[in-house]
Amino acid sequence: MPNSLPTRFRPPPLDADRVTRWVLRRAFGPAYLPLAAPQQSDETLSRAAALGVADRIGARTDADLLTRDVGEETAAGFSRRARKAVEAALAYDVLAEDLAGHAAALGATIVLLKGYALHAAGHSTPGSRTIGDLDILVAEPIAEPLHRALRQAGFRPGPGSGNEQHLPPLEAPGWGIVDLHFSLRGVRGSSGSWSDSTAALAIGKPLEVLPGCWAPDPLLLAAHTIAHGIEQHANSPRPYPLLRMIADLIDLLPDDQAWSEALPQLEEKLQATLESSELEAARNLALGLARGSPPEDLPQGARQLLAHLLAHALDDDYRASLRRRHLRQRFLEARRRRTLLRYSSRKLLDLWRRVAAPLARR
């Protein structure tokens, strides 16, 4: 892979203070090593929460070790975050069984995606990954019938709207949000278009976690993780914790050998979506943080990506600067794909739902 810098990211200089360094080491580095406690140990929980890794630290760090690092009260706060993540995962287990039943009634197979797929397949430590919604992928012809069947079963329209890869989100009765995908934006299939459920299950060794409900091979999950984190959200000012992408990559591809085996297919599936330097930066950042390397010891592209991820979460001015860049990229892509009118119409409808419609009801 080329030793070059990604052009998508233009972050301010990397500024990782002692609290942030501790958070990075505890979230991603060797879990058994003692660390010098930062002087502002009471700030570690809020910083970790802002970066989206508080639950991960609470789940993977020995309680006594964590207490020695930051004190009993703050350590208990990390443990509470991990317990809440476990509770959410268990609730989504029930919802996944319900969805599998609805899909089976239509003769459909479900492919699990993102955080719940890592949980269901055992890639992530229990409690280390907050699951905010249940993303599933089904064959495109079955997407609308399944969406309709779920609405008839009591699922209600959720926040947000549909787009070119999934239908409008649904709120499950009692608990949980479902995103029903029919393609994976940014992950190239064998035909050159975005991957569908058939392509997702044709890679490696998918795992059937429930009857008719599959978790894809780690390679496919890693490809989708990178496409989702970089192509879809890297320049979006919405509060998606981008360090979650690095956490997922470490859980899916934990060492150099795993990356070496996966890299040729990752390059193939992401070549139309990412610069090769972006994939290189994600790889080097995941491997470097997993080793416990300090930011200054990372390769230059990985340092640039880390600077972007930290500023995206912690720097309000930088987040604000991303909005215009994100919209410009989306409009340029829509024009290239000849879907500009459809994309513009969807954005205007989203704006109406967020702003004009609530005002009209007053």
Salt bridges, closest charged atoms under 4 A:
ASP17 OD1 - ARG47 NH1 2.94
GLU43 OE1 - ARG47 NH2 3.75
ASP69 OD2 - ARG26 NE 2.67
ASP93 OD1 - HIS119 NE2 3.00
ASP98 OD1 - HIS102 NE2 3.38
ASP135 OD2 - LYS114 NZ 3.49
ASP135 OD2 - HIS181 NE2 3.03
GLU164 OE2 - ARG185 NH1 2.00
GLU164 OE1 - ARG346 NH2 3.28
GLU171 OE1 - ARG156 NH2 3.18
GLU231 OE1 - ARG185 NE 2.95
GLU231 OE2 - ARG330 NH1 3.38
ASP248 OD2 - ARG129 NH2 2.88
ASP251 OD2 - ARG56 NH1 3.10
ASP256 OD1 - ARG283 NH2 3.56
ASP256 OD2 - ARG291 NH1 3.72
GLU278 OE2 - ARG8 NE 2.69
GLU296 OE1 - ARG21 NH1 3.01
GLU333 OE1 - ARG185 NH2 2.39
GLU333 OE1 - ARG330 NH1 3.50
